[in-house]
């Protein structure tokens, strides 16, 4: 143990920490189960499930090539165009067209919040995902983007071209929340926080409960103990120090 100049302990050793954790294991387990179960139940019953539908598109440079080899320069240019196309795809110009095709069921800002677009492994392809509480709506929005976005992108950029690789299919299960994963994370968080709390409270507790506490905490000999007239059997006729002094 580390001690200050007056002999007081300022930290517990590893064995003492382990004993504290074992002694309070029921509190730690209760907190672990409670937090884990709470996170699971909140994820399962209080958070609205979200469904994700995805489309993918291929970007090419210039006119479609059917009888010519695609050069490295073509691929490099296409990869650069991907980022430009993604910016245009999420612009008001494109999203207003999509909103119009959906009978203005969603505003451009609402559509933008549902949409995520990114290149696929730094290739000439990019993917677009649409997340919505309604799986049919997610599919419809994604396919509407696939249908009308390419022409709008080319009209704005006036370079390269876009072809749809995959259209969206109807999601059969929610993409979030992940109830089991959230429950596991909650249980781990409850375990860590309850263990830390138990150890910290033990470190802050200066109550003297036995002769060993005196000899361990102070570099002083014990001259005697005061017998307790109300001591229980098995106490050896001596009171526990925690009843009379801190």
N, C-alpha and C positions, 0 to 999 in steps of 0.2 A: 504494500500500500504506500502511496505518497502521503506525506504528512506535512503540515505547516509547522512553523517554529514553535507554536504552543502545543504541538502534539496532536491536533485535530486531524482526522482523515479528510481529504478533499476528494477522494474518488474510491470506488469499489474495485476490487480485483475481479478477474474473469469468473472465478468460482463463486464469488458472492453474487455477481450478476445472474449467473446460472441458477443459483439457489432461490434468488428472488423471483425469477421467472417461473420456476417450478412451483413455488409456493403460491403464486398468483395465477397459475395456469388456467384455472376455471374462469377468471375474469378475461384473460386473453382470448380463450376459446369462445366465450360468449360474445365478445366484441367482434371477433373474426366472423362468426356465423351471422351476427346481426347486420353488420355492414355489408357482407357479401350477399345475404338474402335481400336486404333493402335495395342494393344496386340491381339485383336480378329482377325484383318485382317492379321497380320503377321503369326499367328498360322494357319489361314485358307488357305492362299494363298502362303505363302513364305516358310513354313516348309514342307518338304516332309513327307507325311503320312507313318506311320510304322504299319505293321501287325504282330501279334504274334500268333504263333501256339504252342501248348503244348502237351507233352506226360507225362505219369506217369509210374513209375516202382516200383515193390515190391522186396525187398531184403529178402532173407531167409538164415538161417545159416545151412550149410551142405547140405545133400541130401533133396530132396522134401519129405515132410511127408504127407502120405495119410491116414494112419491108426493109427497114434500116436498123442498124445496131444502135442501141442507146449508149452514148458515150459517158465517160466519167464527168465531163463538164455538164451534161444534161442532168445527171443525178445530183450533182452539187447545186445546180440552179434550182432544181425541184425542191431540194431540202430547204433552201433559203425561202422559197415561195411558201412553204408550209406555214411558217410563222406568220407571214403576211396574211395568208388566207384565214388563219385562226382569228387574227385581230379583226378582219373584215366580217367574219361569220358572226362574231358577238357584237357587231356594231348595231346602232339603231336602224340603219338602212335595211339590213338583212332581217333583223328581228321584227321590224314593223311589217315586213312582207309575210313573215311566218305568222305573226299575230293576226293579220288580215285573213289568212287562209284558215285560221282557227276561229273565225268569227269573233275576234277580239275577246276571247275567253280569258286571255292573260295579257297584261301589259308588257311592254318591252323590258322593263326592269324586272318583272316577275320571271319572264323567260330567261333573262340573263342570270338570275340567281339559280335557276334550275340547271343551267347548261355548264358543262366543263369540256374543254377541248384541249388536246395535247398531241404532239407528234408521237408516233409509235416507234420506240427504240431508235430514234434519230434516223428514221428512214423517210422516204418520200410519201409515206402514208400518215394520216392522222385520224384520231378517233374523237367522236363526240358522244358524251353521255348526258342523258336527261334524267333527273331525279324528281319524282313526284309521288304524293301519297296514293294516287290512283295508278295502278299498273297500265291500264288501257290508255290513260292520258299520257303517261311517259312514252309509251310506244308511238302514239299518234304524233306527239310533238317531235320526237326524234325523226320519224319518217317524213314529216312535213319539212323539216330542215334538210333532209337528204334530197327531197324532191325539188325544193326551190332555192336552196342556198347556193349550189354550184353556179347557176346562171347569174345570180346576183353578185357573187364573188368575181366572176370573170368580167361582168359589166363594170364593176368598180375598178378592179386591178388592171384589166385589159392586158393580161400577160398569163401565159401558161393555160392550164386546163385542169378540171377536176372530174373524176369519175367515182361513182359510189361503188364500194367493194361489197359491203354488207348492209342490208337494211335491218331495222330493229325488230326483234321478236318480242312477244308479250312476256314480261317477267313473271315467273311462276312462284317466286319467293322474295321477300323483302331483302334489300341490301343493307338496311340498318333499321333499328339498332341491333347489335349483337348481344343478346341477353346473357348467354352463357359466358362470353368473354368479359362483359361488364361485371357480372357476378364474381368471376374469378379475380378480376382487378380489385373489386371492392373488398373481397375477403383478404387479399394480400395487403391492401391498404389498412384494413382494420387490424390485422395481425401486427404490422409494423408500428402503427401509431399506439396501439394498446400496450405493446411491449415497451416502447419508449416511455410512455406515460408511467407505467409501473416502475421502471428503473429510476426515472427522474424523481418520482414521489419518494422512493426509497432513499435516494441521495439527499433529499431535503428533510427527511425525517431524522430529527436529532434525539428522539425519545430513547432513554436508557431502560432496557427491559431486563437485563441480567448482569451478573458479575462479569461475564465475558465481554459485554459491551463496554464496561468501564476499562477493563484491561486492554481492550483493542483500540479504544478511542483516545485514551489518555495514558501517558507514560508515568503512571502513578500506581503504587501498590494499594490494594484493598485492605483496609484495617479491620473491617468487620461488616457484618450484615445484620439488618434488623428483622427479627422474626415477626411473622404475621399471625395475629391471633385468629384470623379468619381464613387461614391458608387451607386450601383444599388438600385432600389426601393425595400423596404423590408429589407434593410440592416441596417435601423435605422440611416443612415447618417454616419456610422463609417466604416473604412476600415477593412479588415481582416488582422490580423497580419502577416499571411503567405506571403502576397504580399510584405512586406517590410523587414521582419527580420526572421532569423532562430534561 
